[in-house]
Amino acid sequence: MNDIVFTLEFDDDSANSRANDFLEKGWKLLHVGTKMIDTYNEQAYYNTAYVVGANQQQYDEYKNDLKNDEFELF
């Protein structure tokens, strides 16, 4: 894991799918847990959060994909 140079966290309604997309590209799953996203009437609401990490080559490909609009992050 010491080759990780960049991380992303996903915690929205499509977080699982988005994390899986990165895992298919060879990124590493670094963490899965809960994240409080809101409170309403003293009730806390949580989503599952995923953190994925990339090595330098994967990060360079990610940046290139963003430039070329081939990969949608949000």
C-alpha positions as CSV (number, residue, x, y, z in Angstrom):
1,M,0.0,0.0,0.0
2,N,3.0,2.3,0.2
3,D,2.6,2.9,-3.6
4,I,-0.6,4.9,-3.1
5,V,-0.2,8.5,-4.3
6,F,-3.8,9.6,-4.5
7,T,-7.1,8.8,-2.8
8,L,-10.8,9.4,-3.5
9,E,-13.8,9.1,-1.1
10,F,-17.3,8.4,-2.2
11,D,-20.3,8.7,0.1
12,D,-23.3,9.5,-2.0
13,D,-26.1,7.3,-3.2
14,S,-24.0,5.9,-6.1
15,A,-20.9,5.4,-3.9
16,N,-20.8,1.7,-4.2
17,S,-21.1,1.7,-8.0
18,R,-18.5,4.4,-8.4
19,A,-16.0,2.7,-6.0
20,N,-16.5,-0.5,-8.0
21,D,-15.7,1.3,-11.2
22,F,-12.3,2.3,-9.8
23,L,-11.7,-1.1,-8.4
24,E,-12.2,-2.6,-11.8
25,K,-9.4,-0.2,-13.0
26,G,-7.1,-1.7,-10.4
27,W,-7.4,0.9,-7.7
28,K,-7.1,-0.4,-4.1
29,L,-9.9,-0.3,-1.6
30,L,-8.5,1.4,1.5
31,H,-11.5,1.8,3.7
32,V,-15.3,1.1,4.0
33,G,-17.2,2.7,6.8
34,T,-20.1,5.0,7.6
35,K,-20.2,8.8,7.3
36,M,-22.8,11.0,8.9
37,I,-24.3,13.0,6.1
38,D,-27.1,14.9,7.7
39,T,-29.1,15.5,10.9
40,Y,-32.8,16.2,11.0
41,N,-34.8,16.5,14.2
42,E,-31.9,15.2,16.2
43,Q,-31.7,12.1,14.0
44,A,-28.4,11.4,12.3
45,Y,-28.4,10.0,8.8
46,Y,-25.5,8.0,7.5
47,N,-24.2,6.7,4.1
48,T,-21.6,4.1,3.5
49,A,-18.3,5.7,2.5
50,Y,-15.7,4.1,0.3
51,V,-12.1,5.2,0.0
52,V,-10.0,4.0,-2.9
53,G,-6.4,4.7,-3.7
54,A,-4.3,4.8,-6.9
55,N,-0.6,4.3,-7.6
56,Q,1.2,6.9,-9.8
57,Q,0.2,5.2,-13.1
58,Q,-3.4,4.9,-12.2
59,Y,-3.5,8.5,-11.0
60,D,-1.9,9.7,-14.2
61,E,-4.6,7.8,-16.2
62,Y,-7.3,9.3,-14.0
63,K,-6.0,12.8,-14.6
64,N,-5.9,12.1,-18.4
65,D,-9.4,10.8,-18.4
66,L,-10.6,13.9,-16.6
67,K,-9.0,16.1,-19.2
68,N,-10.6,14.1,-22.0
69,D,-14.0,14.0,-20.3
70,E,-14.0,10.2,-20.8
71,F,-14.5,9.7,-17.1
72,E,-17.2,11.4,-15.1
73,L,-16.3,11.9,-11.4
74,F,-19.5,13.4,-10.2
